[in-house]
């Protein structure tokens, strides 16, 4: 931060040539101590800034010590005239000096406390879907340090959403994307979020955004139809931006995160195939046997939903953030799907059946990579490989 006036306060930066120690706060702070600090400030700059302050003012000093450590000293000062003494600046006739505790809340400082403080936070991120998974994902991306996000969702937050969403009653009836933007910008410093309350298909077809401008794309809609459309669009337009898809399975039986990049083997559509008996499309990665009805509605409400709890979305987002770290460290060289096998007790109590994949998987977490994912009947990517 540069030397500057802030409201009725001044902020000065001192590059110390020897150690500057704080005053003994057990005793009254003397005018001599304060003036000793002001002597280290350029007289012209100090006079210009202090002259703008009133009778009651705050002065904060950032001390860049000779050992590269930074300390902060703050004082509340009542009265005091500016006096030029040779090449220095002093305050005379001070009525009262009160030392202040200075705590930093700027983005740069706060991010030093995170595990990924060296991340390139200027990366441009697109998140499609601001529901249960998307809300937690956007929150975690922002807290990871990413500051430039575009979030897309045309839906409103409803009462029935709040027990598995980041947001609560305060935001009911608001568009989810706008509500998330408001919530996060009010609580996290120096972030830029562009919220778009439209369907991603319409946004791309009308060229309102260009996927090539983003460094990372997330689809948290949990909707296979939307994801397949997005995957086809990416492949047809040869977009090299990696896309990460996140979705939950019914009653917490599983969590999935899939990473796909255009020039790697396999794509999102490779996860699907046709049933030999009836020709219907089914998800090969699912832990739920195909052909079952799993969506519910509440008391005859028109809105159907897939039943799963709040912690299921949190688990999926946690899996995703581990993959984001791999992306940031340039560790990913092939497409893959990472799946977490959940408990099937409650699932089976609902009269549902698990898939062969669930039965055959021994590990709790299983990653299937591109060469084992690729589907020779995939109409989107196989002919391009």
C-alpha positions as CSV (number, residue, x, y, z in Angstrom):
1,X,0.0,0.0,0.0
2,X,1.2,3.5,-0.8
3,X,1.3,6.5,1.5
4,X,-2.2,7.8,1.4
5,X,-5.1,9.4,3.4
6,X,-8.1,7.2,4.2
7,X,-11.1,9.1,5.4
8,X,-9.8,10.8,8.6
9,X,-6.7,8.6,8.7
10,X,-3.3,8.5,7.2
11,X,-1.2,5.5,6.2
12,X,2.6,5.8,5.9
13,X,5.2,3.3,4.8
14,X,8.6,3.4,6.5
15,X,11.5,1.4,5.1
16,X,13.6,1.2,8.2
17,X,17.4,1.4,8.1
18,X,17.6,-0.1,11.6
19,X,15.1,-1.9,13.8
20,X,12.1,0.2,15.0
21,X,10.6,-1.1,18.2
22,X,7.0,-0.4,19.3
23,X,6.4,1.8,22.3
24,X,5.8,0.4,25.7
25,X,2.0,0.3,25.8
26,X,2.0,0.0,29.6
27,X,2.9,3.7,29.6
28,X,1.5,6.7,27.8
29,X,2.8,7.1,24.3
30,X,4.8,10.2,24.0
31,X,4.7,12.8,21.3
32,X,8.5,12.3,20.9
33,X,7.9,8.6,19.9
34,X,5.3,9.6,17.3
35,X,7.4,12.4,15.9
36,X,10.3,10.0,15.7
37,X,8.3,8.0,13.2
38,X,7.2,11.1,11.3
39,X,10.8,12.2,10.9
40,X,11.2,9.1,8.7
41,X,8.5,10.3,6.3
42,X,9.1,12.5,3.3
43,X,8.2,16.0,4.5
44,X,6.3,17.0,1.3
45,X,4.3,13.8,1.2
46,X,3.6,13.9,5.0
47,X,2.5,17.6,5.0
48,X,0.1,17.0,2.0
49,X,-1.6,14.0,3.7
50,X,-1.7,15.3,7.3
51,X,-3.1,18.6,6.3
52,X,-6.2,16.9,5.1
53,X,-7.0,15.3,8.5
54,X,-9.2,16.8,11.1
55,X,-8.8,17.4,14.8
56,X,-9.3,13.7,15.6
57,X,-7.3,11.4,13.4
58,X,-5.7,8.1,13.0
59,X,-2.2,7.5,11.7
60,X,-1.0,4.0,10.8
61,X,2.6,3.2,10.0
62,X,3.7,0.1,8.0
63,X,7.3,-0.6,9.2
64,X,9.4,-2.6,6.7
65,X,12.1,-3.9,9.1
66,X,15.6,-4.7,8.0
67,X,15.0,-8.4,8.4
68,X,12.2,-8.3,5.8
69,X,9.5,-8.6,8.5
70,X,6.6,-6.1,8.4
71,X,5.1,-4.5,11.5
72,X,2.2,-2.1,11.9
73,X,1.8,0.7,14.5
74,X,-1.4,2.7,14.8
75,X,-2.3,5.8,16.9
76,X,-5.5,7.8,17.5
77,X,-4.5,11.4,17.9
78,X,-6.5,14.3,19.2
79,X,-5.4,17.8,18.1
80,X,-1.8,18.5,16.9
81,X,-0.4,21.2,14.6
82,X,1.9,20.4,11.7
83,X,5.3,21.9,12.3
84,X,8.1,21.8,9.7
85,X,11.5,21.3,11.4
86,X,14.3,21.5,8.9
87,X,13.8,18.5,6.5
88,X,11.4,16.8,8.8
89,X,7.8,17.1,9.9
90,X,6.5,17.1,13.4
91,X,3.2,17.3,15.3
92,X,3.0,19.9,18.1
93,X,0.5,20.7,20.8
94,X,-1.0,17.2,20.8
95,X,-3.8,16.8,23.3
96,X,-4.0,13.0,23.4
97,X,-2.4,9.9,21.9
98,X,-4.0,6.4,22.1
99,X,-2.1,3.4,20.6
100,X,-4.3,1.2,18.4
101,X,-4.2,-2.5,17.6
102,X,-3.8,-2.9,13.8
103,X,-5.0,-6.1,12.1
104,X,-4.6,-6.6,8.4
105,X,-7.6,-7.7,6.4
106,X,-6.3,-7.2,2.8
107,X,-6.4,-10.0,0.3
108,X,-2.6,-10.4,-0.1
109,X,-2.0,-10.8,3.6
110,X,-5.0,-13.1,4.2
111,X,-4.0,-15.5,1.4
112,X,-0.6,-16.1,3.0
113,X,-2.5,-18.2,5.6
114,X,-3.8,-20.6,2.9
115,X,-2.1,-23.8,1.8
116,X,-2.0,-22.6,-1.8
117,X,-0.7,-19.0,-1.5
118,X,1.5,-19.4,-4.6
119,X,-1.4,-20.2,-6.9
120,X,-2.0,-18.1,-10.0
121,X,-5.2,-16.5,-8.8
122,X,-5.6,-14.5,-12.0
123,X,-6.9,-17.6,-13.8
124,X,-10.3,-17.1,-15.3
125,X,-12.8,-19.6,-14.0
126,X,-16.3,-20.6,-15.4
127,X,-18.7,-22.4,-13.1
128,X,-22.0,-23.7,-14.6
129,X,-24.6,-24.5,-12.0
130,X,-25.1,-22.7,-8.7
131,X,-27.1,-25.3,-6.9
132,X,-26.1,-27.6,-4.0
133,X,-22.7,-28.7,-5.6
134,X,-22.1,-25.4,-7.5
135,X,-22.7,-23.2,-4.4
136,X,-20.2,-25.0,-2.3
137,X,-17.7,-25.3,-5.2
138,X,-17.8,-21.5,-5.9
139,X,-17.3,-20.8,-2.3
140,X,-14.3,-23.1,-2.1
141,X,-12.8,-21.7,-5.3
142,X,-13.0,-18.2,-3.9
143,X,-11.5,-19.3,-0.6
144,X,-8.7,-21.1,-2.4
145,X,-7.8,-17.6,-3.8
146,X,-9.4,-17.5,-7.2
147,X,-10.7,-13.9,-7.8
148,X,-12.1,-13.9,-11.3
149,X,-15.1,-16.1,-11.7
150,X,-18.1,-16.2,-14.1
151,X,-21.0,-18.2,-12.7
152,X,-24.0,-19.3,-14.7
153,X,-27.5,-20.4,-13.5
154,X,-31.0,-19.4,-14.5
155,X,-32.7,-20.9,-11.4
156,X,-34.0,-19.3,-8.2
157,X,-33.3,-20.4,-4.7
158,X,-36.3,-22.1,-3.2
159,X,-37.3,-22.9,0.4
160,X,-36.8,-26.6,-0.3
161,X,-33.1,-25.9,-1.4
162,X,-31.8,-24.5,1.8
163,X,-30.9,-27.6,3.7
164,X,-28.5,-28.7,1.0
165,X,-27.3,-25.3,-0.2
166,X,-24.6,-22.8,0.9
167,X,-27.2,-20.1,1.1
168,X,-30.2,-19.9,3.4
169,X,-33.6,-18.2,3.9
170,X,-32.2,-14.7,3.4
171,X,-31.8,-15.5,-0.3
172,X,-34.9,-17.4,-1.1
173,X,-36.7,-16.3,-4.4
174,X,-33.4,-14.7,-5.6
175,X,-31.6,-16.0,-8.6
176,X,-28.9,-18.4,-7.3
177,X,-26.1,-16.8,-9.3
178,X,-26.9,-13.3,-8.1
179,X,-27.4,-14.4,-4.5
180,X,-24.0,-16.2,-4.5
181,X,-22.3,-13.2,-6.0
182,X,-23.8,-11.0,-3.3
183,X,-23.0,-13.4,-0.4
184,X,-19.3,-13.9,-1.5
185,X,-18.5,-10.3,-2.5
186,X,-19.8,-9.1,0.9
187,X,-17.6,-11.6,2.8
188,X,-14.4,-12.1,0.7
189,X,-12.2,-9.1,-0.2
190,X,-11.2,-8.2,-3.8
191,X,-13.0,-10.7,-5.9
192,X,-14.7,-10.2,-9.2
193,X,-17.7,-12.4,-9.9
194,X,-19.8,-12.1,-13.1
195,X,-23.2,-13.7,-12.6
196,X,-25.3,-14.7,-15.6
197,X,-28.9,-15.9,-15.1
198,X,-29.3,-17.8,-18.3
199,X,-28.9,-21.4,-19.6
200,X,-25.4,-22.2,-20.7
201,X,-26.7,-23.4,-24.1
202,X,-28.2,-20.0,-24.8
203,X,-25.1,-18.2,-23.7
204,X,-22.8,-20.1,-25.9
205,X,-25.2,-20.2,-29.0
206,X,-25.5,-16.4,-28.8
207,X,-21.8,-16.0,-28.3
208,X,-22.2,-14.1,-25.0
209,X,-19.0,-15.8,-23.6
210,X,-16.1,-17.5,-25.3
211,X,-15.0,-20.7,-23.6
212,X,-11.5,-20.3,-25.0
213,X,-11.0,-17.2,-22.7
214,X,-11.3,-19.4,-19.6
215,X,-8.5,-21.3,-17.9
216,X,-10.8,-23.9,-16.3
217,X,-14.5,-24.8,-16.8
218,X,-16.6,-26.5,-14.1
219,X,-20.1,-28.0,-14.8
220,X,-21.9,-28.6,-11.5
221,X,-25.4,-28.9,-12.9
222,X,-25.6,-32.6,-12.1
223,X,-27.6,-32.8,-15.4
224,X,-26.2,-35.4,-17.9
225,X,-28.1,-33.8,-20.8
226,X,-26.5,-30.4,-20.1
227,X,-23.1,-32.0,-19.6
228,X,-23.3,-34.0,-22.8
229,X,-24.3,-30.9,-24.8
230,X,-21.4,-28.9,-23.3
231,X,-19.0,-31.8,-24.0
232,X,-20.1,-31.9,-27.6
233,X,-19.8,-28.1,-28.0
234,X,-16.2,-28.3,-26.6
235,X,-15.2,-31.1,-28.9
236,X,-16.8,-29.6,-32.1
237,X,-15.1,-26.2,-31.4
238,X,-11.8,-27.8,-30.4
239,X,-11.7,-25.9,-27.1
240,X,-8.6,-26.8,-25.2
241,X,-9.8,-25.5,-21.8
242,X,-10.1,-28.4,-19.4
243,X,-13.6,-29.1,-18.2
244,X,-14.4,-30.7,-14.8
245,X,-17.8,-32.2,-14.3
246,X,-19.2,-32.9,-10.8
247,X,-22.3,-34.9,-9.8
248,X,-23.9,-36.8,-6.9
249,X,-25.7,-40.1,-7.0
250,X,-29.1,-40.8,-5.4
251,X,-29.2,-41.3,-1.6
252,X,-25.4,-40.8,-1.2
253,X,-24.5,-44.0,-2.9
254,X,-21.7,-42.3,-4.9
255,X,-19.9,-39.1,-5.9
256,X,-18.2,-38.4,-9.2
257,X,-15.8,-35.9,-10.6
258,X,-14.6,-36.2,-14.2
259,X,-11.8,-34.3,-15.9
260,X,-11.9,-34.0,-19.7
261,X,-9.7,-32.1,-22.1
262,X,-10.2,-32.0,-25.8
263,X,-6.9,-33.4,-27.0
264,X,-6.8,-36.2,-24.5
265,X,-8.3,-39.7,-24.9
266,X,-12.0,-40.0,-24.1
267,X,-14.7,-37.5,-23.4
268,X,-17.8,-37.1,-21.2
269,X,-20.0,-38.8,-23.8
270,X,-17.8,-41.9,-23.5
271,X,-19.4,-42.5,-20.1
272,X,-22.7,-43.5,-21.9
273,X,-23.8,-46.5,-23.9
274,X,-26.9,-48.1,-25.3
275,X,-28.7,-50.9,-23.5
276,X,-28.6,-54.0,-25.6
277,X,-32.2,-55.0,-24.6
278,X,-34.1,-51.8,-25.2
279,X,-31.6,-49.4,-26.8
280,X,-31.9,-46.8,-24.1
281,X,-29.0,-44.7,-23.2
282,X,-27.4,-45.4,-19.8
283,X,-24.6,-44.0,-17.7
284,X,-21.7,-46.6,-17.5
285,X,-20.2,-44.9,-14.5
286,X,-23.3,-45.0,-12.3
287,X,-23.5,-47.0,-9.1
288,X,-27.3,-47.2,-9.6
289,X,-28.7,-49.9,-11.9
290,X,-30.2,-48.3,-15.0
291,X,-33.9,-48.3,-15.8
292,X,-35.0,-47.3,-12.3
293,X,-37.0,-44.2,-11.3
294,X,-35.0,-42.3,-8.7
295,X,-36.4,-38.7,-8.9
296,X,-38.9,-37.6,-6.3
297,X,-41.3,-34.7,-5.7
298,X,-42.6,-33.1,-2.5
299,X,-46.3,-33.4,-1.7
300,X,-47.3,-33.4,-5.4
301,X,-45.1,-30.4,-6.2
302,X,-44.3,-30.1,-9.9
303,X,-40.5,-29.9,-9.1
304,X,-38.8,-33.2,-9.1
305,X,-35.4,-33.7,-7.5
306,X,-32.7,-36.3,-6.9
307,X,-32.6,-37.2,-3.2
308,X,-29.2,-36.8,-1.5
309,X,-27.9,-34.9,1.6
310,X,-25.9,-31.8,2.1
311,X,-22.7,-33.7,3.1
312,X,-22.8,-35.6,-0.2
313,X,-22.3,-32.4,-2.1
314,X,-19.6,-31.3,0.3
315,X,-17.8,-34.6,-0.4
316,X,-18.0,-34.2,-4.1
317,X,-16.7,-30.7,-3.9
318,X,-13.8,-31.8,-1.7
319,X,-12.9,-34.5,-4.3
320,X,-13.0,-31.8,-7.0
321,X,-10.7,-29.4,-5.1
322,X,-8.1,-32.1,-4.8
323,X,-8.2,-32.4,-8.6
324,X,-8.0,-28.6,-8.9
325,X,-4.7,-28.8,-7.0
326,X,-3.5,-31.4,-9.5
327,X,-4.4,-29.0,-12.3
328,X,-2.5,-26.1,-10.7
329,X,0.5,-28.3,-10.2
330,X,0.4,-29.5,-13.9
331,X,0.1,-33.1,-12.8
332,X,-2.7,-34.2,-15.1
333,X,-1.8,-35.8,-18.4
334,X,-4.9,-37.8,-19.3
335,X,-8.7,-37.7,-18.9
336,X,-10.3,-39.6,-16.1
337,X,-13.3,-40.0,-13.8
338,X,-12.8,-40.2,-10.1
339,X,-15.7,-42.0,-8.2
340,X,-16.3,-42.5,-4.5
341,X,-18.4,-45.5,-3.5
342,X,-20.9,-44.7,-0.8
343,X,-22.9,-46.8,1.6
344,X,-25.8,-48.6,0.0
345,X,-27.9,-49.4,3.1
346,X,-30.4,-46.5,2.8
347,X,-30.3,-46.8,-1.0
348,X,-31.5,-50.4,-0.8
349,X,-34.2,-49.6,1.8
350,X,-35.8,-47.5,-0.9
351,X,-36.2,-50.6,-3.0
352,X,-33.4,-49.6,-5.5
353,X,-30.7,-51.8,-7.0
354,X,-27.0,-51.1,-7.4
355,X,-25.2,-51.5,-10.7
356,X,-22.5,-54.1,-11.5
357,X,-20.0,-51.4,-11.3
358,X,-20.9,-50.8,-7.6
359,X,-20.8,-54.5,-6.9
360,X,-17.4,-55.0,-8.6
361,X,-15.6,-52.0,-7.1
362,X,-13.6,-52.9,-4.0
363,X,-11.9,-49.6,-3.4
364,X,-13.7,-46.7,-1.8
365,X,-12.2,-44.3,-4.4
366,X,-11.5,-45.4,-8.0
367,X,-10.0,-43.5,-10.8
368,X,-10.5,-44.7,-14.4
369,X,-8.2,-43.1,-16.9
370,X,-8.7,-42.2,-20.6
371,X,-7.6,-45.4,-22.3
372,X,-10.0,-47.4,-20.1
373,X,-12.7,-44.8,-20.4
374,X,-12.8,-44.4,-24.2
375,X,-15.9,-45.8,-25.8
376,X,-15.5,-46.9,-29.5
377,X,-19.1,-46.2,-30.1
378,X,-18.9,-42.6,-28.9
379,X,-20.2,-40.3,-31.6
380,X,-18.5,-37.2,-30.1
381,X,-14.8,-38.0,-29.8
382,X,-13.9,-41.5,-31.1
383,X,-13.7,-40.5,-34.7
384,X,-11.4,-37.6,-33.8
385,X,-8.8,-39.7,-32.0
